[in-house]
C-alpha cells in the first residue's frame, strides 16, 4: 500500500524531528535520475553547442590564408608585407577570410585582433549587465532563450558586414547575447537533478560545447573556398530554431521558482519530471525549513554577493583562478594559426581534446576533491606552456602535442571550476556568482587575441604569458572550502549556518 504521508511533510530520518530542507525534499523526490530529467538536462545543455560555435568561429573567419608568389620578385618564406601586391596571390578566393577580403594582412596586431577581442569584450559587458537577471526577474529558462536568440540574430547580421569596424561591432553584440548562455544552462540543468547526479549532469554541457567546437572544422572544411559569411549562416540559422524549441519544451528550475515564491508551478514541474512511482507532492510547503528570499532585483543580488565577507572571499578567489584558466582556454585555439600545421586538423585535434576533458571530469568529479583536481590540472597546463615557451618554433611536432595537453588541462580545470562554483554559492545568488566567475574567464579571453598576435613574431612571449597566468592564478583555489559530496544550500542564511557549524566542529 502506498505511503499516504505527504512528501514534503516527511522527514529524511526517523530520528530527526526537524522539517526537511528544500534540497532534502527535492532530493527525495527527484534523486533518482529518470528519463524526463535526462531529456530536459540534455536539451538545455545543447545551448552550449551553439555557444561554442560562436566562441571559436573566428579561428576560421579571421585567419590569414596561405599565399604564394606569382613572379620572381617575392619569396614565400618571407613577410608578405615586404612585397608589392602584384607579386603574390592568395591560395583561396579573397572572400574566404576577412583578412584577405579587407586587405588586413599588413595591419597591426590590435586591428587584426579587434574582432575577437570585441566578441570577448561583448561577453564581458553582457555578463556584467545580465549577470543577475537569471536569479532575479527573468529566471534560468527565459535567460537562456533570450540569450540564444540575441546571439543567433547578431551572428546572422554579422554576415552582412561591409568592413572590419561593422564586423567588430556585430561581434561585440554577439558576445553580449552569448554572455549568459553557458552559465544559465549549467545552473538550470544541474538544478533539475539531485546531488548524486549533479556533477555528471554538469558534464553534459561540456560535452555539448565540445561537439559545437568540433563541428566548426567540419563546417569550415565543407565551405572551403567559399565566403567566410557562409560560416555565420550555417551556425546562426540552426540556433534560431533551437531557441524557439527551447521556449516551448523546457521547464524552469523548481529551485528558483520556490525561492522566488512560485510554489504551485514548482510543484507541477517536480511532478512532471520525477519518477511516476514516487508519491505526488502536496501543494503545502509550510513544513520545509528554508526561508524564502525576498524578491531582489539584479542590483540587490550583486550587493548581497559583495556584502557577505565569506561570499566575497569565495567570489574573488574563484574569479582570480578563472582569469588564468581563461587566458589559456581561449588563447590556445586562437593561436593555432601560428603553428605550421593544417588549420582544420589542428582545430579538430583541439576540439577532440575537450572530449577526454569532459570524460575525465565525469569520472573524477565524484571521487576526487575539487581543490586537488584544480591544482593538478592548472599545474600540468603551466608545465606544458612553459615547455612551449622554451622550445619556441624549433620543434613544431612536440610543440603541438604540448599545446594539446595544455588545452586539455585548461578545459578540465574549467569544467571542474564551474561545478565547484555551483556548490560554493546558494540558489538565491548562484547564477549571478557563476556569471561573474565566467566573466573572469572571458576577461582572460579579451587579452588572449593580443597575446596570440604577439606570438606570431615571438612564440616565447605568448606561451610564457599563458604559463604565468594559469600557474599563478590556479594557486588561489587553495583558499576555498571543499564541497565534494556536500549538500548545496538555497539561501544565504542556510549557507551561513552550515559555515558556522563547520567552524564549531
MARTI-367857 format. One record per residue (C-alpha): x, y, z. Coordinates in steps of 0.2 Angstrom, whole numbers. Example, Ala and Ser with C-alpha at 12.3 -4.5 7.8 and 13.67 -1.06 7.14 Angstrom:
+-------+-------+-------+
!     u !     v !     w !
+-------+-------+-------+
!    62 !   -22 !    39 !
!    68 !    -5 !    36 !
+-------+-------+-------+
This chain:
+-------+-------+-------+
!     u !     v !     w !
+-------+-------+-------+
!     0 !     0 !     0 !
!     7 !    17 !    -5 !
!    13 !    29 !     9 !
!    -1 !    42 !    11 !
!    10 !    54 !    21 !
!    13 !    70 !    11 !
!    30 !    70 !     3 !
!    36 !    87 !     9 !
!    30 !    85 !    27 !
!    40 !    69 !    29 !
!    57 !    69 !    37 !
!    73 !    61 !    29 !
!    76 !    52 !    46 !
!    65 !    44 !    58 !
!    76 !    50 !    72 !
!    76 !    68 !    66 !
!    61 !    79 !    70 !
!    67 !    94 !    61 !
!    57 !    98 !    45 !
!    66 !    94 !    29 !
!    75 !   107 !    19 !
!    71 !   111 !     1 !
!    87 !   102 !    -5 !
!    82 !    87 !     5 !
!    64 !    87 !    -1 !
!    69 !    89 !   -19 !
!    82 !    76 !   -17 !
!    70 !    63 !   -11 !
!    58 !    67 !   -24 !
!    69 !    68 !   -40 !
!    85 !    60 !   -33 !
!    83 !    45 !   -45 !
!    89 !    50 !   -62 !
!    74 !    47 !   -74 !
!    72 !    49 !   -92 !
!    62 !    65 !   -90 !
!    76 !    73 !   -81 !
!    89 !    67 !   -93 !
!    80 !    74 !  -108 !
!    77 !    90 !  -100 !
!    95 !    92 !   -95 !
!   101 !    86 !  -112 !
!    90 !    99 !  -122 !
!    96 !   113 !  -110 !
!   114 !   108 !  -112 !
!   113 !   109 !  -131 !
!   114 !   128 !  -129 !
!   132 !   125 !  -126 !
!   134 !   118 !  -144 !
!   129 !   135 !  -152 !
!   139 !   144 !  -139 !
!   155 !   135 !  -144 !
!   152 !   139 !  -162 !
!   151 !   157 !  -160 !
!   165 !   157 !  -147 !
!   178 !   149 !  -159 !
!   171 !   154 !  -176 !
!   184 !   167 !  -178 !
!   198 !   154 !  -179 !
!   192 !   151 !  -197 !
!   184 !   168 !  -202 !
!   198 !   179 !  -196 !
!   213 !   168 !  -201 !
!   226 !   174 !  -213 !
!   225 !   162 !  -228 !
!   240 !   154 !  -237 !
!   248 !   164 !  -251 !
!   260 !   161 !  -265 !
!   272 !   171 !  -276 !
!   267 !   174 !  -294 !
!   284 !   180 !  -300 !
!   302 !   180 !  -295 !
!   301 !   197 !  -286 !
!   295 !   189 !  -270 !
!   299 !   174 !  -258 !
!   285 !   165 !  -250 !
!   296 !   161 !  -234 !
!   297 !   180 !  -231 !
!   285 !   193 !  -224 !
!   271 !   196 !  -236 !
!   271 !   215 !  -232 !
!   289 !   216 !  -240 !
!   282 !   213 !  -257 !
!   271 !   223 !  -269 !
!   253 !   217 !  -272 !
!   256 !   211 !  -289 !
!   270 !   199 !  -284 !
!   259 !   187 !  -274 !
!   242 !   180 !  -273 !
!   231 !   171 !  -261 !
!   229 !   152 !  -262 !
!   210 !   153 !  -259 !
!   197 !   166 !  -265 !
!   199 !   183 !  -256 !
!   182 !   182 !  -248 !
!   187 !   166 !  -239 !
!   193 !   176 !  -224 !
!   191 !   194 !  -218 !
!   210 !   196 !  -218 !
!   211 !   193 !  -237 !
!   194 !   202 !  -241 !
!   198 !   218 !  -232 !
!   217 !   218 !  -235 !
!   222 !   216 !  -217 !
!   237 !   206 !  -220 !
!   249 !   221 !  -215 !
!   238 !   228 !  -202 !
!   244 !   229 !  -184 !
!   240 !   216 !  -171 !
!   227 !   227 !  -162 !
!   217 !   229 !  -178 !
!   218 !   211 !  -183 !
!   214 !   205 !  -166 !
!   200 !   218 !  -164 !
!   185 !   207 !  -169 !
!   190 !   193 !  -157 !
!   193 !   205 !  -143 !
!   177 !   214 !  -147 !
!   167 !   197 !  -145 !
!   175 !   194 !  -128 !
!   173 !   212 !  -123 !
!   154 !   209 !  -128 !
!   154 !   194 !  -117 !
!   161 !   204 !  -103 !
!   149 !   218 !  -104 !
!   134 !   207 !  -107 !
!   139 !   196 !   -92 !
!   140 !   212 !   -81 !
!   124 !   218 !   -87 !
!   114 !   202 !   -87 !
!   123 !   193 !   -73 !
!   109 !   194 !   -60 !
!    94 !   193 !   -72 !
!    93 !   174 !   -71 !
!    92 !   175 !   -52 !
!    80 !   190 !   -51 !
!    67 !   194 !   -64 !
!    70 !   183 !   -79 !
!    74 !   166 !   -72 !
!    85 !   152 !   -79 !
!    74 !   147 !   -94 !
!    70 !   165 !  -101 !
!    88 !   170 !   -99 !
!    94 !   156 !  -110 !
!    80 !   158 !  -123 !
!    83 !   177 !  -125 !
!   102 !   175 !  -125 !
!   102 !   161 !  -138 !
!    90 !   172 !  -149 !
!   101 !   188 !  -147 !
!   117 !   178 !  -151 !
!   110 !   170 !  -166 !
!   102 !   186 !  -174 !
!   118 !   195 !  -171 !
!   128 !   181 !  -179 !
!   116 !   182 !  -194 !
!   118 !   200 !  -196 !
!   137 !   198 !  -195 !
!   137 !   190 !  -212 !
!   131 !   207 !  -219 !
!   147 !   217 !  -213 !
!   155 !   228 !  -225 !
!   171 !   232 !  -216 !
!   181 !   226 !  -201 !
!   173 !   240 !  -190 !
!   155 !   235 !  -193 !
!   161 !   217 !  -192 !
!   168 !   220 !  -175 !
!   153 !   229 !  -169 !
!   142 !   214 !  -173 !
!   154 !   203 !  -165 !
!   153 !   214 !  -149 !
!   134 !   212 !  -150 !
!   135 !   193 !  -152 !
!   146 !   192 !  -137 !
!   133 !   202 !  -126 !
!   120 !   189 !  -132 !
!   131 !   174 !  -129 !
!   137 !   180 !  -111 !
!   124 !   171 !  -100 !
!   121 !   155 !  -110 !
!   134 !   143 !  -103 !
!   131 !   149 !   -85 !
!   112 !   148 !   -86 !
!   112 !   132 !   -95 !
!   124 !   124 !   -82 !
!   114 !   130 !   -67 !
!    97 !   125 !   -75 !
!   102 !   108 !   -80 !
!   110 !   104 !   -63 !
!    96 !   111 !   -53 !
!    84 !    99 !   -61 !
!    93 !    84 !   -53 !
!    98 !    78 !   -36 !
!   115 !    80 !   -28 !
!   120 !    62 !   -33 !
!   120 !    66 !   -52 !
!   124 !    85 !   -51 !
!   142 !    83 !   -56 !
!   138 !    71 !   -70 !
!   124 !    81 !   -77 !
!   136 !    96 !   -77 !
!   147 !    87 !   -89 !
!   133 !    86 !  -102 !
!   136 !   104 !  -106 !
!   154 !   102 !  -108 !
!   151 !    88 !  -120 !
!   139 !    98 !  -130 !
!   152 !   113 !  -130 !
!   165 !   100 !  -137 !
!   153 !    95 !  -151 !
!   150 !   113 !  -155 !
!   168 !   116 !  -156 !
!   171 !   100 !  -166 !
!   158 !   105 !  -178 !
!   167 !   120 !  -184 !
!   182 !   112 !  -193 !
!   169 !   101 !  -202 !
!   158 !   116 !  -207 !
!   173 !   126 !  -212 !
!   180 !   111 !  -222 !
!   164 !   109 !  -232 !
!   164 !   128 !  -236 !
!   182 !   129 !  -240 !
!   185 !   141 !  -254 !
!   168 !   149 !  -250 !
!   165 !   166 !  -242 !
!   168 !   167 !  -223 !
!   150 !   174 !  -222 !
!   143 !   156 !  -225 !
!   150 !   150 !  -209 !
!   139 !   163 !  -200 !
!   124 !   157 !  -209 !
!   127 !   139 !  -206 !
!   129 !   142 !  -187 !
!   116 !   156 !  -184 !
!   100 !   149 !  -193 !
!   100 !   132 !  -183 !
!   102 !   142 !  -167 !
!    86 !   152 !  -170 !
!    76 !   136 !  -172 !
!    84 !   129 !  -156 !
!    79 !   145 !  -147 !
!    61 !   143 !  -152 !
!    60 !   124 !  -147 !
!    68 !   128 !  -131 !
!    55 !   141 !  -127 !
!    41 !   128 !  -130 !
!    48 !   112 !  -122 !
!    60 !   116 !  -107 !
!    54 !   118 !   -89 !
!    60 !   132 !   -77 !
!    71 !   127 !   -62 !
!    59 !   122 !   -47 !
!    73 !   128 !   -35 !
!    72 !   145 !   -42 !
!    53 !   145 !   -43 !
!    52 !   140 !   -25 !
!    64 !   153 !   -19 !
!    55 !   166 !   -29 !
!    38 !   161 !   -21 !
!    31 !   152 !   -36 !
!    26 !   137 !   -26 !
!    12 !   129 !   -36 !
!    22 !   130 !   -53 !
!    37 !   122 !   -44 !
!    26 !   108 !   -38 !
!    19 !   105 !   -55 !
!    37 !   104 !   -63 !
!    43 !    92 !   -50 !
!    29 !    81 !   -53 !
!    31 !    81 !   -71 !
!    50 !    76 !   -71 !
!    50 !    64 !   -56 !
!    48 !    46 !   -57 !
!    30 !    40 !   -58 !
!    32 !    28 !   -44 !
!    35 !    42 !   -31 !
!    20 !    49 !   -22 !
!    13 !    66 !   -28 !
!    20 !    82 !   -20 !
!     7 !    91 !   -10 !
!     4 !   109 !   -13 !
!     9 !   114 !     5 !
!    27 !   120 !     8 !
!    24 !   126 !    26 !
!    35 !   112 !    33 !
!    50 !   115 !    23 !
!    64 !   123 !    33 !
!    70 !   135 !    20 !
!    67 !   154 !    22 !
!    61 !   161 !     6 !
!    72 !   175 !    -1 !
!    64 !   192 !    -4 !
!    61 !   197 !   -22 !
!    78 !   205 !   -25 !
!    81 !   214 !   -41 !
!    98 !   212 !   -51 !
!   107 !   226 !   -42 !
!   102 !   219 !   -25 !
!   108 !   202 !   -29 !
!   125 !   209 !   -33 !
!   125 !   219 !   -17 !
!   121 !   203 !    -7 !
!   136 !   194 !   -15 !
!   148 !   208 !   -10 !
!   141 !   212 !     7 !
!   144 !   195 !    15 !
!   163 !   193 !    18 !
!   163 !   174 !    16 !
!   154 !   176 !    -1 !
!   165 !   190 !    -7 !
!   181 !   180 !    -2 !
!   174 !   165 !   -12 !
!   169 !   175 !   -27 !
!   186 !   184 !   -28 !
!   196 !   168 !   -26 !
!   186 !   159 !   -40 !
!   187 !   174 !   -51 !
!   206 !   175 !   -50 !
!   208 !   157 !   -54 !
!   196 !   159 !   -68 !
!   206 !   173 !   -76 !
!   221 !   162 !   -78 !
!   212 !   147 !   -84 !
!   203 !   159 !   -97 !
!   219 !   165 !  -104 !
!   224 !   148 !  -109 !
!   207 !   141 !  -113 !
!   203 !   154 !  -126 !
!   221 !   158 !  -131 !
!   226 !   141 !  -136 !
!   213 !   138 !  -150 !
!   216 !   156 !  -157 !
!   235 !   153 !  -158 !
!   233 !   138 !  -169 !
!   235 !   149 !  -184 !
!   253 !   152 !  -178 !
!   258 !   134 !  -179 !
!   265 !   126 !  -195 !
!   251 !   113 !  -196 !
!   235 !   111 !  -206 !
!   222 !   123 !  -198 !
!   207 !   111 !  -200 !
!   217 !    96 !  -192 !
!   224 !   106 !  -178 !
!   207 !   114 !  -173 !
!   199 !    97 !  -174 !
!   213 !    90 !  -163 !
!   210 !   104 !  -150 !
!   191 !   101 !  -151 !
!   193 !    82 !  -149 !
!   204 !    86 !  -133 !
!   189 !    93 !  -125 !
!   180 !    75 !  -126 !
!   193 !    67 !  -114 !
!   192 !    83 !  -104 !
!   174 !    81 !  -101 !
!   176 !    62 !   -99 !
!   189 !    64 !   -86 !
!   178 !    77 !   -77 !
!   164 !    65 !   -77 !
!   175 !    51 !   -70 !
!   184 !    61 !   -56 !
!   170 !    73 !   -51 !
!   163 !    62 !   -38 !
!   179 !    54 !   -32 !
!   192 !    67 !   -31 !
!   191 !    83 !   -21 !
!   188 !    99 !   -31 !
!   204 !   108 !   -25 !
!   215 !    94 !   -28 !
!   209 !    92 !   -46 !
!   210 !   110 !   -50 !
!   228 !   112 !   -43 !
!   233 !    96 !   -53 !
!   227 !   102 !   -70 !
!   232 !   120 !   -68 !
!   250 !   115 !   -64 !
!   250 !   102 !   -79 !
!   245 !   116 !   -91 !
!   258 !   128 !   -83 !
!   272 !   115 !   -86 !
!   266 !   112 !  -104 !
!   265 !   131 !  -108 !
!   282 !   134 !  -100 !
!   290 !   120 !  -111 !
!   282 !   128 !  -127 !
!   290 !   144 !  -122 !
!   307 !   136 !  -121 !
!   305 !   127 !  -137 !
!   299 !   141 !  -147 !
!   296 !   136 !  -165 !
!   311 !   124 !  -166 !
!   301 !   108 !  -163 !
!   284 !   110 !  -171 !
!   278 !    92 !  -168 !
!   282 !    92 !  -150 !
!   275 !   109 !  -148 !
!   258 !   104 !  -155 !
!   257 !    89 !  -143 !
!   262 !   101 !  -128 !
!   249 !   113 !  -134 !
!   235 !    99 !  -134 !
!   240 !    94 !  -117 !
!   239 !   111 !  -110 !
!   222 !   115 !  -119 !
!   216 !    98 !  -112 !
!   221 !   103 !   -94 !
!   214 !   120 !   -96 !
!   197 !   113 !  -102 !
!   197 !   100 !   -87 !
!   201 !   114 !   -75 !
!   187 !   125 !   -82 !
!   174 !   111 !   -81 !
!   179 !   107 !   -63 !
!   179 !   125 !   -58 !
!   161 !   128 !   -64 !
!   155 !   113 !   -55 !
!   165 !   119 !   -39 !
!   157 !   136 !   -41 !
!   139 !   129 !   -42 !
!   142 !   121 !   -25 !
!   150 !   136 !   -17 !
!   135 !   148 !   -18 !
!   117 !   146 !   -13 !
!   102 !   145 !   -25 !
!    97 !   163 !   -22 !
!   113 !   170 !   -29 !
!   121 !   155 !   -38 !
!   118 !   161 !   -56 !
!   124 !   178 !   -53 !
!   140 !   171 !   -44 !
!   144 !   159 !   -58 !
!   141 !   173 !   -71 !
!   154 !   183 !   -63 !
!   166 !   169 !   -62 !
!   163 !   166 !   -81 !
!   166 !   184 !   -84 !
!   183 !   182 !   -76 !
!   186 !   168 !   -89 !
!   180 !   179 !  -103 !
!   192 !   193 !   -97 !
!   206 !   181 !  -100 !
!   199 !   179 !  -117 !
!   199 !   198 !  -120 !
!   218 !   198 !  -118 !
!   221 !   182 !  -127 !
!   220 !   189 !  -145 !
!   233 !   202 !  -142 !
!   244 !   189 !  -134 !
!   242 !   177 !  -149 !
!   245 !   192 !  -161 !
!   262 !   195 !  -152 !
!   266 !   176 !  -153 !
!   266 !   177 !  -172 !
!   283 !   185 !  -171 !
!   289 !   178 !  -154 !
!   281 !   162 !  -148 !
!   291 !   163 !  -132 !
!   281 !   178 !  -126 !
!   264 !   171 !  -129 !
!   267 !   154 !  -121 !
!   277 !   162 !  -107 !
!   262 !   174 !  -103 !
!   250 !   159 !  -104 !
!   261 !   149 !   -92 !
!   262 !   163 !   -79 !
!   244 !   166 !   -79 !
!   237 !   149 !   -76 !
!   251 !   144 !   -65 !
!   249 !   158 !   -53 !
!   231 !   161 !   -53 !
!   227 !   142 !   -51 !
!   235 !   143 !   -34 !
!   221 !   153 !   -27 !
!   209 !   138 !   -26 !
!   219 !   133 !   -10 !
!   209 !   145 !     0 !
!   192 !   138 !    -5 !
!   182 !   126 !     6 !
!   180 !   108 !    -1 !
!   162 !   105 !    -7 !
!   163 !    87 !   -15 !
!   148 !    77 !    -8 !
!   141 !    91 !     2 !
!   123 !    97 !     2 !
!   120 !   113 !    -8 !
!   111 !   127 !     1 !
!    97 !   138 !    -6 !
!    98 !   154 !     5 !
!   112 !   165 !    12 !
!   106 !   161 !    30 !
!   107 !   142 !    27 !
!   124 !   144 !    19 !
!   130 !   154 !    34 !
!   123 !   141 !    47 !
!   132 !   127 !    38 !
!   148 !   138 !    38 !
!   146 !   142 !    57 !
!   143 !   123 !    61 !
!   159 !   118 !    52 !
!   169 !   131 !    61 !
!   162 !   125 !    78 !
!   167 !   107 !    73 !
+-------+-------+-------+
